[in-house]
Amino acid sequence: MSKLASEKPVSGGVKVSIQRFGRFLSGMVMPNIGAFIAWGLITALFIPTGWIPNESLATLVGPMITYLLPILIGYTGGQMIHGVRGGVIGAIVTLGVIAGADIPMFLGAMIVGPAAAWVLKKFDQSIEGKIPAGFEMLINNFSSGIIGGGLAIIAFKGIGPIVEALSKVLSSGVEWLIDTGLLPLVNVLIEPAKVLFLNNAINHGILGPLALDQATQTGKSIIYMLESNPGPGLGILLAYWLFGKGMVKHSAPGAAVIHFFGGIHEIYFPYILMNPRLILAAIAGGVSGTFTFSLFGAGLVAAPSPGSIIAYFSMTPKGGVLAMLSGVLVATVVSFLVSAVLLKTSKQSEGDGDELELASQKVQQMKAESKGNAAAPIAQQNQLSKEQVNKIVFSCDAGMGSSAMGASILRKKINAAKLPITVINTAINDIPNDADIIITHKTLTDRARQKAPNAEHISIDNFLKSPEYDLLVQRLS
């Protein structure tokens, strides 16, 4: 058994802080990914160099990137701090920072949205219980309006120009890396960070705003491709398929399909953790892929989220498909060759399936740590009868990825048993009130209970394969 797969997870203060920071940043961006994709598709299709140029429809591009997307981020960041009131004041102040700068204010929105909501939250706490009866609505509305207006003026006059200058410095740094040919070396940091769940801090906090700024000026950005390239992970999984043994060999093809077409990269993390030397293959694939992207001038018009080859095709500008495919293919081949050598020279056994399970559990623990959740004991309480169950909800932090996979698997079993039960997946914050059974990873069950205390909660270890699915179907049948 590999040392990394069996040892206890290490949670250093710096790592936890970065994960917490990344979790907060991704919380502002992820709910709005649909808007980013909409902007990307409109850009790819209708700008003068797009697939079907249309001068009239292309006028949507500017307002969306200048106003809509930053305001959505500012609203979401404020809502995370102080609910709807925080979201509203976050949007107000974000408009101030937009008006005070000449570039898209994504970084500014990430700063002023939560900050404005924090100020309003502190004010609300200071007057809590002191408002005369009947004046609550008046004071609440005017306080958010006055504070929001004042902060918007401050953002317009002071914060906007400062953030614009900072953005230009960061953009100059990226241009220097591109001009000197050093950009591929960034993957030396990115690939290990992905496995350690530090990718959100890098991807949404740094790369995303820089990529948007570059895409605004040139119509595409290679920065979108640094972390999201599915090639390195695909190469590792293909190597396990051909050169692995036992359960690991048989599970790799399915994982490759989910990773490459579904864009869920975390599915290959356990394969690296059970043989940590394979991080070298991921780095080699990432560096060679980015080098190829740079060589052929590849770039995407918007973030490919999730990092699926389908999303890559959707976000590739006209004339850039060959360059995009070249980088993905090179990354896959290089990663595959390095992985093959490492696997052939390492000791493998037919019992590696147990090691893969341990590595999968470690990934879930690390993912939970990255989201600020402590492990919770597996629990099932208040079992409902089959007559009481109409809707089953799979829930995870973002409502995509792992919960979507679990819902798909259970839905097939429910349909095969001909049960009149609906199975859906949502984010924990969006669990519907009519959910009868809620299935979550054990690290998230406590949060789900707080959101839906009257539902039956089932905790699992692995969304892809859990004995709880068959037990639940048997019980409901």
C-alpha positions as CSV (number, residue, x, y, z in Angstrom):
1,M,0.0,0.0,0.0
2,S,1.4,3.4,-0.9
3,K,2.3,5.7,1.9
4,L,0.2,8.6,0.7
5,A,-2.9,6.5,0.4
6,S,-2.7,5.1,3.9
7,E,-1.4,8.0,6.0
8,K,-3.7,10.5,7.8
9,P,-4.5,13.7,6.0
10,V,-2.3,16.6,6.9
11,S,-4.1,19.9,7.2
12,G,-1.5,22.7,7.6
13,G,-2.6,26.1,8.5
14,V,-1.5,27.6,5.2
15,K,-3.2,24.9,3.2
16,V,-6.5,25.3,5.1
17,S,-6.4,29.1,4.7
18,I,-5.8,28.8,1.0
19,Q,-8.6,26.3,0.7
20,R,-11.0,28.5,2.7
21,F,-10.1,31.5,0.5
22,G,-10.6,29.4,-2.7
23,R,-13.9,28.1,-1.4
24,F,-15.1,31.6,-0.8
25,L,-14.0,32.8,-4.3
26,S,-15.5,29.8,-6.1
27,G,-18.7,30.4,-4.1
28,M,-19.0,33.8,-5.9
29,V,-18.3,32.4,-9.3
30,M,-19.8,28.9,-9.5
31,P,-23.5,29.9,-9.2
32,N,-23.0,32.3,-12.1
33,I,-21.1,29.9,-14.5
34,G,-24.3,29.7,-16.7
35,A,-24.0,33.5,-17.3
36,F,-20.4,33.2,-18.2
37,I,-21.1,30.4,-20.6
38,A,-23.9,32.4,-22.2
39,W,-21.5,35.3,-22.7
40,G,-18.9,33.0,-24.1
41,L,-21.3,31.4,-26.6
42,I,-22.6,34.8,-27.8
43,T,-19.0,36.0,-28.1
44,A,-17.9,32.9,-30.0
45,L,-20.8,33.0,-32.4
46,F,-21.5,36.7,-33.2
47,I,-18.4,38.9,-32.9
48,P,-16.7,39.8,-36.3
49,T,-14.3,36.9,-36.0
50,G,-17.0,34.5,-34.7
51,W,-18.6,31.4,-36.2
52,I,-21.6,33.4,-37.6
53,P,-20.8,37.1,-37.3
54,N,-23.8,39.3,-36.6
55,E,-23.2,43.0,-35.9
56,S,-26.5,43.5,-34.1
57,L,-26.3,40.5,-31.8
58,A,-22.6,41.2,-31.1
59,T,-23.7,44.4,-29.2
60,L,-24.7,42.1,-26.3
61,V,-21.1,41.1,-25.6
62,G,-19.9,44.5,-24.2
63,P,-22.7,45.1,-21.7
64,M,-22.7,41.5,-20.5
65,I,-19.0,41.5,-19.6
66,T,-18.9,45.1,-18.4
67,Y,-22.1,45.1,-16.2
68,L,-23.9,41.8,-16.0
69,L,-21.1,39.4,-15.0
70,P,-19.4,41.7,-12.4
71,I,-22.7,42.6,-10.8
72,L,-23.7,39.0,-10.6
73,I,-20.5,38.2,-8.8
74,G,-20.9,41.2,-6.5
75,Y,-24.4,40.2,-5.7
76,T,-23.5,36.6,-5.0
77,G,-20.5,37.6,-2.8
78,G,-22.7,40.0,-0.8
79,Q,-25.4,37.3,-0.4
80,M,-22.9,34.9,1.0
81,I,-22.1,37.4,3.7
82,H,-25.5,38.8,4.6
83,G,-28.3,37.2,2.6
84,V,-30.4,39.1,0.2
85,R,-29.7,42.4,1.8
86,G,-26.0,41.7,1.5
87,G,-26.5,40.8,-2.2
88,V,-28.4,44.0,-3.0
89,I,-25.8,46.3,-1.4
90,G,-23.0,44.2,-3.0
91,A,-24.6,44.8,-6.5
92,I,-24.9,48.6,-5.7
93,V,-21.3,49.0,-4.7
94,T,-20.1,46.8,-7.6
95,L,-21.7,49.2,-10.0
96,G,-19.7,52.0,-8.4
97,V,-16.4,50.1,-8.9
98,I,-17.4,49.4,-12.6
99,A,-18.1,53.0,-13.3
100,G,-14.7,54.0,-11.8
101,A,-12.7,51.8,-14.1
102,D,-12.2,51.3,-17.9
103,I,-11.8,47.5,-17.7
104,P,-14.2,44.7,-16.6
105,M,-14.3,44.7,-12.8
106,F,-14.4,41.0,-11.9
107,L,-11.6,41.4,-9.3
108,G,-13.2,44.5,-8.0
109,A,-16.6,42.8,-7.7
110,M,-15.0,40.0,-5.7
111,I,-13.6,42.6,-3.3
112,V,-16.4,45.2,-2.9
113,G,-19.4,42.9,-3.0
114,P,-18.5,40.9,0.2
115,A,-17.0,44.0,1.8
116,A,-20.1,46.1,1.4
117,A,-22.3,43.3,2.7
118,W,-20.0,43.0,5.7
119,V,-20.4,46.7,6.5
120,L,-24.2,46.4,6.3
121,K,-24.2,43.3,8.4
122,K,-22.3,45.1,11.2
123,F,-24.7,48.0,11.0
124,D,-27.7,45.6,11.2
125,Q,-26.2,43.9,14.2
126,S,-25.6,47.2,15.9
127,I,-29.3,48.3,15.7
128,E,-30.8,44.8,16.3
129,G,-33.6,45.1,18.9
130,K,-33.4,48.9,19.0
131,I,-35.8,49.8,16.1
132,P,-39.2,51.2,17.3
133,A,-42.1,49.0,16.3
134,G,-43.5,49.9,12.9
135,F,-40.3,51.5,11.7
136,E,-38.5,48.3,10.7
137,M,-39.2,48.5,6.9
138,L,-38.3,52.2,6.8
139,I,-35.0,51.8,8.6
140,N,-34.0,48.6,6.8
141,N,-34.6,50.1,3.3
142,F,-33.0,53.5,4.0
143,S,-30.1,52.0,5.8
144,S,-29.2,49.8,2.9
145,G,-29.8,52.6,0.4
146,I,-27.7,55.2,2.3
147,I,-24.9,52.9,3.1
148,G,-24.9,51.4,-0.4
149,G,-24.9,54.8,-2.0
150,G,-22.0,56.0,0.1
151,L,-19.9,52.9,-0.5
152,A,-20.7,53.1,-4.2
153,I,-19.2,56.6,-4.3
154,I,-16.1,55.4,-2.4
155,A,-15.8,52.5,-4.8
156,F,-16.2,54.9,-7.8
157,K,-13.6,57.4,-6.7
158,G,-11.1,55.2,-4.9
159,I,-11.4,51.4,-5.2
160,G,-12.1,51.3,-9.0
161,P,-8.9,53.0,-10.1
162,I,-6.8,51.0,-7.6
163,V,-8.2,47.6,-8.7
164,E,-7.8,48.7,-12.4
165,A,-4.1,49.4,-11.7
166,L,-3.7,46.1,-9.9
167,S,-5.4,44.3,-12.8
168,K,-3.0,45.9,-15.3
169,V,0.0,44.8,-13.2
170,L,-1.3,41.2,-13.1
171,S,-2.1,41.3,-16.8
172,S,1.4,42.5,-17.6
173,G,2.8,39.6,-15.6
174,V,0.8,37.1,-17.6
175,E,1.9,38.8,-20.9
176,W,5.5,38.5,-19.7
177,L,5.1,34.8,-19.0
178,I,3.6,34.3,-22.5
179,D,6.2,36.4,-24.3
180,T,9.1,34.7,-22.6
181,G,7.7,31.2,-23.1
182,L,7.5,30.5,-19.4
183,L,3.8,30.1,-19.1
184,P,3.9,26.2,-19.3
185,L,5.9,26.2,-16.1
186,V,2.8,27.4,-14.2
187,N,1.5,23.9,-14.6
188,V,4.2,22.7,-12.2
189,L,2.2,24.3,-9.5
190,I,-1.3,23.9,-10.9
191,E,-1.3,20.1,-11.3
192,P,-0.3,19.2,-7.7
193,A,-2.7,22.0,-6.5
194,K,-5.6,20.3,-8.3
195,V,-5.0,17.0,-6.4
196,L,-4.8,18.9,-3.1
197,F,-8.1,20.8,-3.9
198,L,-6.4,24.2,-4.0
199,N,-7.5,24.6,-7.6
200,N,-10.5,26.9,-6.7
201,A,-8.2,29.5,-5.2
202,I,-6.0,29.5,-8.3
203,N,-8.7,29.0,-11.0
204,H,-11.5,31.3,-9.8
205,G,-9.4,33.8,-7.7
206,I,-6.5,34.5,-10.1
207,L,-6.8,32.8,-13.5
208,G,-10.5,33.6,-14.1
209,P,-10.3,37.4,-13.9
210,L,-7.0,37.5,-15.8
211,A,-8.4,35.3,-18.5
212,L,-11.5,37.4,-18.9
213,D,-9.4,40.5,-19.2
214,Q,-7.3,38.9,-21.9
215,A,-10.4,37.5,-23.7
216,T,-12.0,41.0,-23.7
217,Q,-8.9,42.4,-25.5
218,T,-8.1,39.6,-27.9
219,G,-11.3,37.5,-28.2
220,K,-9.7,34.5,-26.5
221,S,-7.4,33.5,-23.6
222,I,-5.0,30.6,-23.1
223,I,-5.3,31.1,-19.4
224,Y,-8.7,29.4,-19.4
225,M,-6.8,26.2,-20.5
226,L,-4.1,26.1,-17.8
227,E,-6.1,24.3,-15.2
228,S,-9.0,22.8,-17.1
229,N,-7.1,20.8,-19.8
230,P,-8.6,17.3,-19.6
231,G,-5.5,15.8,-21.3
232,P,-3.3,15.0,-18.3
233,G,-6.0,13.2,-16.4
234,L,-7.1,11.2,-19.4
235,G,-3.5,10.0,-20.1
236,I,-3.2,8.7,-16.5
237,L,-6.5,6.9,-16.6
238,L,-5.7,5.3,-20.0
239,A,-2.3,4.1,-18.6
240,Y,-4.1,2.5,-15.7
241,W,-6.5,0.8,-18.2
242,L,-3.7,-0.7,-20.2
243,F,-1.1,-1.3,-17.5
244,G,-3.0,-1.5,-14.3
245,K,-4.2,-4.7,-12.5
246,G,-7.3,-5.9,-10.9
247,M,-10.1,-3.6,-9.9
248,V,-8.0,-0.5,-10.8
249,K,-7.7,-1.7,-14.4
250,H,-11.4,-2.4,-14.7
251,S,-12.5,0.9,-13.2
252,A,-10.2,3.2,-15.2
253,P,-12.2,3.2,-18.5
254,G,-15.4,4.4,-16.8
255,A,-13.5,7.0,-14.9
256,A,-11.9,8.2,-18.2
257,V,-15.3,8.7,-19.8
258,I,-16.6,10.6,-16.8
259,H,-13.5,12.7,-16.7
260,F,-13.1,13.5,-20.4
261,F,-16.7,14.0,-21.4
262,G,-18.3,14.8,-18.1
263,G,-15.5,17.2,-17.0
264,I,-15.3,15.9,-13.4
265,H,-11.6,15.9,-12.9
266,E,-11.6,14.9,-9.3
267,I,-12.4,11.3,-10.4
268,Y,-8.8,10.7,-11.3
269,F,-7.3,12.1,-8.1
270,P,-7.5,8.7,-6.3
271,Y,-5.5,7.1,-9.0
272,I,-2.7,9.6,-8.4
273,L,-3.0,9.3,-4.6
274,M,-2.6,5.5,-4.6
275,N,0.7,6.0,-6.6
276,P,1.9,9.5,-5.8
277,R,4.7,9.3,-8.4
278,L,2.1,9.8,-11.0
279,I,1.9,13.5,-10.1
280,L,5.0,13.7,-12.4
281,A,2.8,12.4,-15.3
282,A,0.2,15.1,-14.6
283,I,2.8,17.8,-14.4
284,A,4.5,16.6,-17.7
285,G,1.1,16.4,-19.4
286,G,0.1,19.9,-18.2
287,V,3.4,21.5,-19.1
288,S,3.5,19.9,-22.6
289,G,-0.2,20.8,-23.2
290,T,0.2,24.4,-22.3
291,F,3.4,24.6,-24.4
292,T,1.4,23.3,-27.4
293,F,-1.4,25.7,-26.8
294,S,1.1,28.5,-26.7
295,L,2.9,27.3,-29.8
296,F,-0.3,27.2,-31.9
297,G,-1.9,30.3,-30.4
298,A,-4.8,28.4,-28.8
299,G,-7.3,30.0,-26.5
300,L,-11.0,29.9,-25.3
301,V,-13.5,32.7,-25.3
302,A,-14.9,31.8,-21.8
303,A,-14.4,29.4,-19.0
304,P,-15.0,25.7,-19.9
305,S,-16.8,24.7,-16.8
306,P,-16.7,21.8,-16.1
307,G,-13.4,21.0,-17.8
308,S,-15.0,18.7,-20.4
309,I,-13.9,18.3,-24.0
310,I,-17.5,19.2,-24.9
311,A,-17.1,22.5,-23.1
312,Y,-13.7,23.0,-24.9
313,F,-15.4,22.7,-28.3
314,S,-18.2,25.0,-27.2
315,M,-15.8,27.7,-26.0
316,T,-13.3,27.5,-28.9
317,P,-13.3,30.4,-31.3
318,K,-13.6,30.0,-35.0
319,G,-10.4,28.7,-36.5
320,G,-9.0,27.5,-33.1
321,V,-10.3,23.9,-33.0
322,L,-7.1,22.3,-34.4
323,A,-4.9,24.3,-31.9
324,M,-7.2,23.3,-29.0
325,L,-7.2,19.6,-30.0
326,S,-3.4,19.6,-30.5
327,G,-2.8,20.8,-26.9
328,V,-5.3,18.3,-25.4
329,L,-3.9,15.4,-27.5
330,V,-0.2,16.2,-26.7
331,A,-1.1,16.5,-22.9
332,T,-2.8,13.1,-23.1
333,V,0.0,11.4,-24.9
334,V,2.8,12.7,-22.7
335,S,0.8,12.0,-19.5
336,F,0.1,8.5,-20.8
337,L,3.7,7.7,-21.7
338,V,5.1,9.0,-18.4
339,S,2.3,7.1,-16.5
340,A,3.0,3.9,-18.4
341,V,6.7,4.0,-17.4
342,L,5.9,4.7,-13.8
343,L,3.3,2.0,-13.6
344,K,5.5,-0.6,-15.3
345,T,8.3,0.2,-12.9
346,S,6.2,0.2,-9.7
347,K,4.9,-2.8,-7.8
348,Q,1.2,-3.5,-8.5
349,S,-1.0,-6.3,-7.2
350,E,-4.5,-7.6,-7.9
351,G,-5.5,-6.2,-4.5
352,D,-5.0,-2.6,-5.7
353,G,-8.8,-2.2,-5.6
354,D,-8.6,-1.8,-1.8
355,E,-5.9,0.7,-2.2
356,L,-8.0,2.6,-4.7
357,E,-10.9,2.6,-2.3
358,L,-8.6,4.0,0.5
359,A,-7.4,6.7,-1.9
360,S,-11.0,7.6,-2.9
361,Q,-11.8,8.0,0.8
362,K,-8.8,10.2,1.2
363,V,-9.9,12.3,-1.8
364,Q,-13.3,12.7,-0.1
365,Q,-11.7,13.8,3.1
366,M,-9.5,16.3,1.4
367,K,-12.5,17.6,-0.6
368,A,-14.4,18.0,2.7
369,E,-11.4,19.8,4.3
370,S,-11.3,22.2,1.2
371,K,-14.9,23.0,1.8
372,G,-14.5,23.6,5.6
373,N,-16.4,20.5,6.7
374,A,-15.4,18.0,9.3
375,A,-16.1,14.4,8.9
376,A,-19.4,13.3,10.3
377,P,-20.5,9.8,11.3
378,I,-22.6,7.9,8.8
379,A,-26.2,8.1,10.0
380,Q,-29.6,7.1,8.9
381,Q,-32.6,8.1,11.0
382,N,-36.4,8.3,10.7
383,Q,-36.7,5.9,7.8
384,L,-39.7,6.6,5.7
385,S,-42.0,4.0,4.3
386,K,-42.3,3.6,0.5
387,E,-45.7,5.4,0.6
388,Q,-44.1,8.5,2.1
389,V,-41.3,8.8,-0.5
390,N,-41.9,10.8,-3.7
391,K,-38.7,12.7,-4.2
392,I,-35.1,11.7,-3.5
393,V,-32.4,14.5,-3.6
394,F,-28.7,14.0,-4.0
395,S,-26.9,17.0,-2.7
396,C,-23.3,18.2,-2.7
397,D,-21.6,21.6,-2.2
398,A,-22.1,22.9,-5.7
399,G,-25.0,20.7,-6.9
400,M,-23.0,19.4,-9.9
401,G,-20.2,16.8,-10.1
402,S,-20.5,14.1,-7.6
403,S,-24.2,14.5,-6.7
404,A,-25.1,14.5,-10.4
405,M,-23.3,11.2,-10.8
406,G,-24.9,9.6,-7.8
407,A,-28.4,10.8,-8.9
408,S,-27.9,9.3,-12.3
409,I,-26.9,5.9,-10.9
410,L,-29.8,5.8,-8.4
411,R,-32.3,7.1,-11.0
412,K,-31.5,4.1,-13.3
413,K,-32.0,1.7,-10.4
414,I,-35.3,3.4,-9.4
415,N,-36.5,3.3,-13.0
416,A,-35.5,-0.4,-13.4
417,A,-37.6,-1.2,-10.3
418,K,-40.5,0.8,-11.8
419,L,-40.9,3.0,-8.7
420,P,-42.8,6.3,-9.1
421,I,-40.1,8.3,-7.4
422,T,-38.3,11.4,-8.7
423,V,-34.5,11.6,-8.2
424,I,-32.7,14.9,-8.6
425,N,-29.4,16.6,-7.6
426,T,-29.0,20.0,-6.1
427,A,-26.6,22.1,-4.1
428,I,-27.1,21.9,-0.3
429,N,-28.3,25.5,-0.2
430,D,-30.9,24.7,-2.8
431,I,-32.5,21.5,-1.3
432,P,-36.2,21.7,-2.1
433,N,-38.8,21.8,0.7
434,D,-40.5,18.7,-0.7
435,A,-37.5,16.4,-0.5
436,D,-38.4,13.2,1.3
437,I,-34.9,11.5,1.3
438,I,-31.7,13.4,1.0
439,I,-28.5,11.6,0.2
440,T,-25.1,13.3,0.9
441,H,-21.5,12.5,1.4
442,K,-21.0,11.8,5.1
443,T,-19.0,15.0,5.5
444,L,-21.9,17.1,4.4
445,T,-24.8,15.4,6.2
446,D,-24.9,17.8,9.1
447,R,-25.3,20.8,6.8
448,A,-28.0,19.0,4.9
449,R,-29.9,18.3,8.1
450,Q,-29.8,22.0,9.0
451,K,-31.3,22.8,5.7
452,A,-34.0,20.1,5.7
453,P,-34.4,18.8,9.3
454,N,-37.7,17.0,8.5
455,A,-36.4,14.8,5.7
456,E,-34.7,11.4,6.0
457,H,-31.0,11.7,5.6
458,I,-28.7,9.0,4.2
459,S,-24.9,9.4,4.4
460,I,-22.6,7.7,1.9
461,D,-18.8,7.4,1.3
462,N,-18.7,7.1,-2.4
463,F,-21.2,8.5,-4.9
464,L,-20.1,6.2,-7.7
465,K,-20.6,2.9,-5.9
466,S,-22.4,2.6,-2.6
467,P,-24.3,-0.3,-1.2
468,E,-26.9,2.1,0.2
469,Y,-28.4,2.5,-3.3
470,D,-29.4,-1.1,-3.6
471,L,-30.6,-1.2,0.0
472,L,-32.7,1.9,-0.5
473,V,-34.3,0.5,-3.7
474,Q,-35.0,-2.8,-2.0
475,R,-36.6,-1.0,0.9
476,L,-38.8,1.2,-1.3
477,S,-39.9,-1.8,-3.4
